[in-house]
Amino acid sequence: MDGKLPKFGFPRLLKAVEDYAASARCENDLDRDVVLERMRHQFQVDADVLLRRGFDKAYRRVVEGV
C-alpha cells in the first residue's frame, strides 16, 4: 500500500459485518473482538480506524439488534 488508508464508510462497514454475521458458524464467531479482528483483516486497517468509522455501531445493529 502507498500509505493511504482504503476509502470506506459506515454503509460498507455495516454490509461487511452483516455478511460476516450471516456466515458465522457459532455464537463465538460473533464475539465483538472476533468480528473486529475479522474486519481488521478484511479492510486491512488497524482496529482504531474501524472504531472511528463506526464499527461499534455496526456491530450493535447487526449482532445485538440495537
N, C-alpha and C positions, 0 to 999 in steps of 0.2 A: 504494500500500500504506500501511497505517496505522502502519508502523514495526515491526510484529510479524513474526517470521520464520514462513514457512509450516511447518506441522507435517508432518514425515515422519521416518521412522526407517529403520533398516538394511534391513528387508524391502522397503520401497517403493523405496529406492535400488538395491538388488540387482536388482529387477524391471526398473527403468528401464535399468540397464546391460545386462541380458540382452536386453531388447527392442532396444536400440540395436545391440548386437553382432550380433544376428540380421539386422539390416538393413544392416550395413556392406558397402560395395561393394568395398573393397580393404583390404589389410593396414594401410595408412597411416591408414584410418578408425579403427583400433583402437589407435593410439598413445595412451599414457596421457594426454598433455596434450590431445589432440583429444577424447578421451572426457570428460575433466574439464571442458573448456570446454563441450561439449555439455550435460552435466548441469547446469553452472552456469546456462546459459540456460534449460534445461527447468524447473529448480526455482526460478529467479530469486533465487539467493543467491550470495554470494561463495564462492570456492573453499575458503577456510578452514572455512566451515560444512560443506561436503561432506566435507572431510577429517576433521573432528571427528565426523561421523556415519557414518564407515566407508567412505568412497569407496575407499581403497586396498584394503581387504579385499574389497569387492565386485568391484573391477577384477581383482584377482588370481584370485578364484574363477572369474569368467566368462572372462576373456581368457587368463589363464595356466594355468587349470585347477588352481589350488592349493587 
